[in-house]
Amino acid sequence: MINELQRRRFLKGAGVCLALPLFESLAGRNAQAGGEPDGTQRLVVIGHPNGTPQPAGEMEMAPGLRERLAPMEGRYSVVQNLDNSAIKYGQINTGVGTPHSGCFHGFLSGEMHEGIGNERMTFDQRLAADPRHQGARASSLSINCNKRPSAQLGVPQQWFNTWAWQGPGQPVGAHHDPRAVFDLLFAGFEPEDDPAARALLEQKRLYLDAVLDQIHDLQPKLNSTDQVRLDQYLTGVEELDRKTASILDGGLAQCTVGERPEIELNPDAVAPPASLYPEVVDAMFGLLTLALQCDATRLVTFAFASPAGGGSVTGMNFVPGLEGIESGWHPLSHWSAPYGNLSNDTELNRRDFERIIGWHYDKVVGFVQSLDSLVDAQGRSLLDDTLVSFGSWMGSAVHDPRKLYNILFGTGGGAFAEGLTINANERNIADLWVSVMKGFGNDPGTLGIGQTGMDEILI
């Protein structure tokens, strides 16, 4: 029989890190148990074009968008009042491209590129070059769910479709076809059970069974208040026991590859039809979840669409509330000024634009929920070991690169804080990436015009 102090430490073996609540009945006999991350970190940077439905000058997300994050309450932090002016606002049409492409390209590098052939390495590729973050089938993966069909104003097409760069003239090719992503990551892939992980889980079951038996022996010593606390605690322990049994019964090879996506995109088409956009987004998030689960890649940049909405996503009839409305994502982002065939009702336009952004928020929330539901042999969810960054490379709907906010889900292996709202005080987005790199064990010192970092996000 272990004593009460030892009970609070009992589950530290076999990767089990649970602690009994503090009981008045056992005052003075307490200790804490803590866990360490397993060291495998994953990063997903998700971005969307056309800015957000913020009135000019405001820096907080619309209440309706915040409500869509409710399922992940406590599992994310928001960094607001960010600046993406590496594009040198006011000079974005002087040979560098449109406001859309300028914001797009400064976002991950923190540097102004001085024309074609002078592109800067993006921070994700700095991480990908670190041997500690390699070893997967793809050292990094770039996805763009809706490519722009052509060049514009002398800007090459790839500038609108690729936002990850290894250096001047070295774009990381963005994948637009889910089948191509599947082939890249899973052709010939056959996951197998890990004997060591199975042994760990079986040992965990023994620990859980033993501790449940001895916790029941403790019950007669507790007063009524502590009995309630213990009942609440037992609910969590028993749920962990059920999950452990489920993993063992179902097999540890949780990454079942399945079938190649059935979506058929014409490889000769300049852009996919807008009608397929929702299917492409769902397929890409499904493949991304599987890729992280199978450790096929650990570093991902994921653009919903190219700057200005990808050109071909003109109708948004698939968004609830927009059935039958022909105005597209990009026109509606200009809700505050006459643009195209928009209504003269500014509030109506802004509401419809928020619905479009909200649809994309729901997709991201669904994605991070799927990561949180996947538990490994040590009882850690895939989200625990992943940092998911989500935001737009533009602010309000006037092509302003200022007043941005970025949402961070997960802890990236225990390196990043959750549940915070941080005012960046107009520091550049590159400062955020400096601290993300620090959290991934790669301190760059500086990144473009990012000089100070933003270590508030770090634990």
Secondary structure, 3 states (H helix, E strand, C coil): CCCHHHHCCHHHHHHCCCCCCCCHHHCCCCCCCCCCCCCCCEEEEEEECCCCCCCCCCCCCCHHHHHHCHHHCCCEEEEEEEECHHHCCCCCCCCCCCHHHHHHHHCCCCCCCCCCCCCCCCHHHHHHCCHHHCCCCECCEEEECCCCCCCECCECHHHHHCCCEEECCEECCCECCHHHHHHHHHCCCCCCCCHHHHHHHHHHHHHHHHHHHHHHHHHHHCCHHHHHHHHHHHHHHHHHHHHHHHHHHHCCCCCCCCCCCCCCCCCCCCCCCHHHHHHHHHHHHHHHHHHHHCCCECEEEEECCCHHHHCCCCCCCCCCCCCCCCCCHHHHHCCCCCCCCCCCCHHHHHHHHHHHHHHHHHHHHHHHHHHHHCECCCCCECCCCEEEEEEECCCCCCCCCEEEEEEEECCCCCCECCCCEEECCCCEHHHHHHHHHHHCCCCCCCECCECCCCHHHEC
